[in-house]
């Protein structure tokens, strides 16, 4: 059985040089690693062109990108019109569906579902239809198709109508909203999204909590019948699954000890000195809750003055989705609060918050290695791989302060210090407990965290989904 993967972002991106030539850059992540477990001729990846370079590459390539650019992987990149892509991706996927599932709306003011939304939703339908058409065209009879994430929630239903012979799976990398919050969506749209995913033979999630929330929405919105982890609607049953994506320990341990990481680690240690470190590495995504994390650190320095001068918060907050004003404002607020803390508490030779906003993977790995405490406090998160990666690499064994609203809490909660992400005082107290934890206890917890974090690395995660889909 051949395998197709569909996702918004593909394994390669392109930039146009001044002379018109194209430069390809290969990406990473769970899907890239997962697909590498298959024979190169067994799978095809369908993705969208994200920018001008991608669109030019898609136009020049036609049906398939040059295998030299993709590491031999068969990739079809869809040249969806830029305006349609923007409306579907920024207007709906990232400004509506993401907000619903991460509980980000300030409901006195938003959302407002009016004519502008309706126009964007039409673009989202068009964008999903382009994927369904391409998959239907690419798939050999009886192929398995793994559709990824909230960008493509309509694809399974559309593909089912076009190619009922295919085995279709959908995987949600986000949380799923409970019914009372999911129903913020217009009724027709709420139904359409659920019916789209129920077009799959199997719908999978990162944790059982998110799978059950999806099933609850199907029951509440569609009147579907739920039996354990299966949903039956209008005579057709979709099985639900859970696959908790883990950290890729082998890759992390090899990459984290290369010379560029050693250099950045030396620079960070010179900056921090022999102080304890609280490390966080995040994009400035609204759900990551970076500002409240800074508030909690400030509260720690206020309530527990013994830590002044003895601990440094190494905070990497890499700008995300800066084409949306609310994200630009949030990124600016992160910088403002960090500077405010440094102004209030800083002393000669001690900078309380070491903030970096320029993305640097090698520096992130260096911070993982030096972490005494990892702070991962999202408002809500499908999984959160940072919570899994830091314990794998921390050289002294780190304590993990983890939001109970992160999917990772389901697997790591016994050995992490779980916090309510809205509670500043309790998070500050958890930071104090983490910093004060005896070394032997911290080491034992870190070993158990690392083992749990790497239980289902990307290749196994991908193959588990595929095997479950094939088995029916």
KADARA-V475149 format. One record per backbone hydrogen bond with DSSP energy under -0.5 kcal/mol. CO is the residue of the C=O (numbers start at 1). NH is the residue of the N-H. Records with the same first field share a line. If there is no record, write none. Layout:
CO=NH  NH
//
This chain:
2=144
3=44
4=146
5=46
6=148
8=48
11=27
13=25
15=17  23
17=20
21=17
23=15
25=13
29=33
30=34
31=35
32=36
34=37
35=38
39=42  43
40=43  74
42=3
43=74
44=5  46
45=47  76
46=7
47=78
51=55
52=56
53=57
54=58
55=59
56=60
57=61
58=62
61=64
66=69  70
67=71  72
70=73
73=75
74=45
75=65  77
76=47  78
78=49  80
81=85
82=86
83=87
84=88
85=89
86=90  91
87=92
88=93
89=94
92=96  97
93=98
96=100
97=101
98=102
99=104  105
100=103
105=107
106=109  110
112=114
114=118
115=119
116=120
117=121
118=122
119=123
120=124
121=125
122=126
123=127
124=128
125=129
126=130
127=131
128=132
129=133
130=134
131=135
132=136
133=137
134=138
135=139
140=143
143=167
144=4
145=147  169
146=6
147=149  171
149=152
150=153
152=155  156
154=158
155=159
156=160
157=161
158=162
159=163
163=166
166=168
167=145
168=201  202
169=147
170=204
171=149  173
172=206
178=181  182
179=183
181=184
182=185
186=190
187=191
188=192
189=193
190=194
191=195
192=196
193=197
194=198
195=199
196=157  199
197=200
201=239
202=170
203=241
204=172
205=243
207=211
208=212
209=213
210=214
211=215
212=216
213=217
214=218
215=219
216=220
217=221  222
218=222  223  224
219=223
224=226
225=232
229=240
230=227
231=238
232=225
233=236
236=233
238=231
239=203
241=205
243=245
247=249
248=252
249=253
250=254
251=255
252=256
254=257
255=258
258=261  262
259=263
260=264
261=265
262=266
263=267
264=268
265=269
266=270
267=271
268=272
269=273
272=275
276=312
277=279  372  373
278=314
279=375
280=316
282=318
283=285
285=288
286=289
287=379  380
289=293
290=294
291=295
292=296
293=297
294=298
295=299
296=300
297=301
298=302
299=303
300=304
304=307
305=308
307=310  311
310=276
312=278  314
313=315  354
314=280  316
315=317  356
316=282  318
318=284
321=324
324=327  328
325=329
326=330
327=331
328=332
329=333
330=334
331=335
332=336
333=337
334=338
335=339
336=340
337=341
338=342
339=343
340=344
341=345
342=346
347=350
350=347  352
352=313  354
353=355
354=315
356=317
357=319  359
360=364
361=365
362=366
363=367
364=368
365=369
366=370
367=371
368=371
369=395
372=399
373=279
374=376  401
376=403
381=407
383=408
385=388  389
386=390
387=391
388=392
389=393
390=393  394
399=374  401
400=402  417
401=376
402=419
403=406
405=381
406=409
407=410
408=411  412
409=413
412=415  416
416=418
417=402
419=404  421
420=423
422=424
423=427
424=428
425=429
426=430
427=431
428=432
429=433
430=434
431=435
432=436
433=437
434=437
438=442
439=443
440=444
441=445
442=446
443=447
444=448
445=449
446=450
447=451
448=452
449=453
450=454
452=455
453=247
454=457
456=246
457=461
458=462
459=463
460=464
461=465
462=466
463=467
464=468
465=469
466=470
467=471
468=472
//
